[in-house]
Amino acid sequence: MIITYSPKDVTFYSSGIVYEELAHVVREDIMRQEFNKYSDMRMPRYADGKPNLKARDRQLIERNPSIVDEIDISVLKAIEFVRAVSEFLPYEETEEETNKMLELMKRSGYLLDTRDIKHVLAAHTYGVNSILTCDGDYAGFENLNVYVPPSEKYSQIKIGRANVLLPFDSDKY
């Protein structure tokens, strides 16, 4: 989520990018929990040994078709919560934005993926440089205020600076 605030006011913003990520995270969490219920089920793997999550999901749906409804209900519930507490910001992906995304991926040493970078670009489009997230990878952006739940993983040591309020700078991400 993207946030703006003044000393007396906080505004949360969301976008289609937020909804997509939310649906992905909710679906994957439900599938993982469902998989853990079956001690007789082995994780399908590709020839190189990597997990084949699509094959896993097909097997889970075959065993428990109602999981599709559970995912649907859970995704809609999560999105409705976000809608209730945020303002929606439209974000259109243009060729120029795609080029910026590729440049930011390169600058991050390809540690950030397109989903993370799209959130930053959407915020930047609206002159916002604060992100509320459970993903501390955003700390790699030099001019981004990143708010994550307290966690040793995302401590000041990782980002190398205190998370002080940085003013928006249109030339920085």
N, C-alpha and C positions, 0 to 999 in steps of 0.2 A: 504494500500500500504506500502511496505517496502522501506526505503530510506537509501542511503549512501551519504556522502558528505565530502568534504574537503573545505577549505576556498574559493576556486574558482570554485568548481564543485559539483553539486548535481545530483544524479542518482536515479530515481524512478524504483522500481521493482514491478512486479505483478506476479500472479500465477493463476492456475486454482481455487484455494481457493478464490482469490479475485473476479474472474469472477462469481463463484457460489454465493457469498454473494451479489454482485452487481445485479445479476439477481433476487435474492430473494427480495432485497430492492425495486427495480424498480417495480416488479410485485405487491408487497404488497401495495406500494404507489398508483399505478394506481387503484387497486381494492378498496382501501379505498376511493379514490376520487370518483370513480364510485358509490359506495354505498351511499355516502353522497348526490348524485344527486336525490335520490329517497326518498321522505318523506313518502311514503306509504309502504316502505320495512322495516321490522323488522329484527334485527340480529338473525339468527338461533342460538339456544343454545343447549348444551348437557343437560342431566338430572341434572347434578350438577350446572347448571347455567353458565358455562363457554361458551364463544362464539365459535360457530362451523364455523370456517373460510372456510373450504372446502365446506360446504353447502352454505355459503354466496356466494362463488365464483361460484359455479354451478348455483345459481339463477341469478347472474349478467351476466354470459355468456349466459344463456337462454334468458334474456331480451335484451342483446346487444352482439350478437355473434362477432361483429367487434372488441370488446375489446381485443380478442386474438391477432389480427393483431397489434393493438396498443401496446400491451405488447411486442410482438416480435420485432417490429420496435424500441421501446424505449430501450429494453435490448441490441439489437445489436448496437444501436447508442452509448450507454454508454460504452459498451465493446470496440468499435472502438476508442472512445476517450482515454480510458485507454491504449489501445495498442499503440496509437500514442505518448504517453508521457512516456511510461515505457518499460523496458526490461522484458521479460518473464522468470521466473525462474521455471523450472520443480520441482515438489515436489511429491515424492512417499511416500505413507503412508505404513509403514512397521509395523510389530508387535511391534518392539522396539519403534517406534514413537507413536504407540497407547498406549503402557504402559507409556511412558513419558507424554502423553496427560492426561491419567487418574490420574497420580501422581500430575500434575499441577492443575487439577480440584480440587483434594482433598486439595492441599495446598492453593487454593483460597477460601476454605470453600464452594466450589460448587457455587460460585458467578459468575464464568466465565463458559461459555458453550464451547462445542467442537469447534464451528466455530471460536471463539476468540482465543482459544489455538492453533488451527492449524496454524493460521497466525504467531503466536509467534514461533512455532516450525519450520515453513518453513524459517523464517528469521534467526533463530539460526543455522539452517543447513548451511546457507551461510555466517555465521559470521557477521550478521547484527543485531543491537539492536535498531533500530529506526523505529517507526511506524507512518504513517500519517493516521489519522482516524477521523471519526465523533463519535466514541465510546470511551468515556473516561474511560471505565472499564479497559483498558490496564494499567492504572496508578498503578494498584496493583502489577505489576511486578517490583521487586527491581532494576533491571539493564536494564530497557527499556526506551529509549527516546521516549516519546509519544507526538505527535503533533496533537492537535485538534483545531477546530475553537474556537476563544475566546468565553467563556461561563462561567457564574458564577457557573454553575453546576460542571464544571471541573476545578475549581480554585485550587490554591496552597493549600488551606485548605483541600480539598478532598484528595489530594495525600500526603500531609504532608511533601513535599519537593519541592524545586525549580526544575523546569525542566531544569537542566543544562546538558550539553553534558556528558554522561557517556560512558567511553570506553567499547568496547566489552570484555566480560569475558566469556569464554566457559563454565565455571562452574556455571554461573548464568543465570537466565531468567528474 
